[in-house]
Amino acid sequence: MGNQRTNFGAKVSLTPGSYNIDKIVLTTHDGKEYNIENITVKLTLTESLYSPNILAQIGIKDTANFFESTPLIGQEKIKIVVSTKPNSNGKTKAKKINLDFIVTEYPLYASAVAEHTNVYNIACVSDHAYYSRLSKISRSFTNTTDQEIKKIITEDLGFADFEVNGTVTSRMKGIIRWQTPLEAVEWLRKKTYDETFSPFFLYHSLDNKIRLSSLHNLMTAKEYHTYTDTREFSFEPYSEEDYDQRVSRILDVASNLKLGKVYQGANGGWASENNYLDYSYKTYTKYDYNYDKDFNQSLTLNQKTPLSTQFDVNGEKLNLMPKSHLEHTSVNNLSYGEEDSNYNKLKEETKGKTRAIEEALESVSHDIKLFGDFDLNPGTVVNLKFPKAVDPAIMKELLANMANKPTSARDLWDKHLSGRHLITSVTHMFEDGEYFSEVRVKKDSFGIEV
């Protein structure tokens, strides 16, 4: 990979997706360091909104018996440093990632005897995730859930750069039973919400920060960029105009649109019956969640509902079928006295709203391929524009009409598929001198009126 660096020796980047592998240093169990950049043929880095850990996969082509002579025994550490250069007009800035990993396994190994070559993959996880698998914690706590999560991440796992985005209102008293630190973090995250009952996500980004962000905070953020689904390039290669055009192109789409209303309904997305039995006061309460009544559309990505209240099944509307998802929760309001909430008390306060908000994010999903960008991270909002499925002759007529109706440009785009989307996962792929980002995006609302 070292001789394939597309920025090597250049002060600026001529195409998006250009990069430099500054180093990939493997440290053996006994502290010896080897720069394996020149035998690396493929590098992938995967980050997800649902994971506080970055995964790395390194593809190795070994013609020097490196595996045996080192030797590799599964107790190696790896440092990866990759950089990009600014483009010629300065719109795209220079960027660098510097990440540390520990090897978890060598999941693929193949030997080509005739070529005297070994090919194998190295699977790695971030240091804190590796350590978490080998440790357990147990203790009592009284705190807001974000502060307890921060304590686990920064103190138990020793990860310093932790950030909270959004105002956490969930506070409780409880006991962390013997769990790995990241299992305890996930247990707490599920009970974390803000003043709108929006759920929080915990994720690790390429800038080497772990963030705890509310979905509401992410949804209402400014768009990072607009990407258009088209295949033609109309400017001279390596020109500034060509660079800008390529930055904004969707190179490929392979979407699982989802639109699975029945699955979302079964998971409590549209209606749910939430039952609470309080042992302390010997009371029983019930709350029927109704998406049409309880969901705040102004907090969504596109501020329009994905659910029709005209559709019915056996005469019943989806948002008026609370038994599509049943929850029974035992509550002991005096477990810690009058002042402190316990685990199940927080669940009672949400009345099914937090679960429904998260489930709405499964309304639409796209898998898209873009030119590589370190700032394409989980939790980022992007605007996608998909063209109408229109015969070229009709499209030509629409374009001709634009001369008289400049605002009719919006008629060229499919308003249903297009709109604001939230990035939930990204796989950054470096191979054959090219860097692409495979991005999964989701949205919780439509761009059309239902």
Secondary structure, 3 states (H helix, E strand, C coil): CHHHCCCCCCCCECCCCCCEEEEEEEECCCCCEEECHHHEEEEEEEEECCCCCCEEEEEEEECCCHHHHCCCCCCCEEEEEEEECCECCCCCCCEEEEEEEEEEEEEEEEEEHHHCEEEEEEEEEEHHHHHHHCCCEEEEEEEEHHHHHHHHHHHHCCCCCEEEECCCCCEEEEEEEEECHHHHHHHHHCCCECCCCCEEEEEECCCCCEEEEEHHHHHCCCCCCEEEECCCCCCCCCCHHHHHHHHCEECEECCCCCCCHHHHHHCCCCEEEEEEEECCCCEEEEEEEEHHHHCCHHHCCCCCCCCCCCCEECCEEHHHCHHHCEEEEEECCCCCCCCCCCHHHHHHHHCCHHHHHHHHCCCEEEEEEEECCCCCCCCCEEEEECECCCCHHHHHHHHHHCCCCHHHHHHHECCCCCEEEEEEEEEEEEECCEEEEEEEEEECCCCCCC
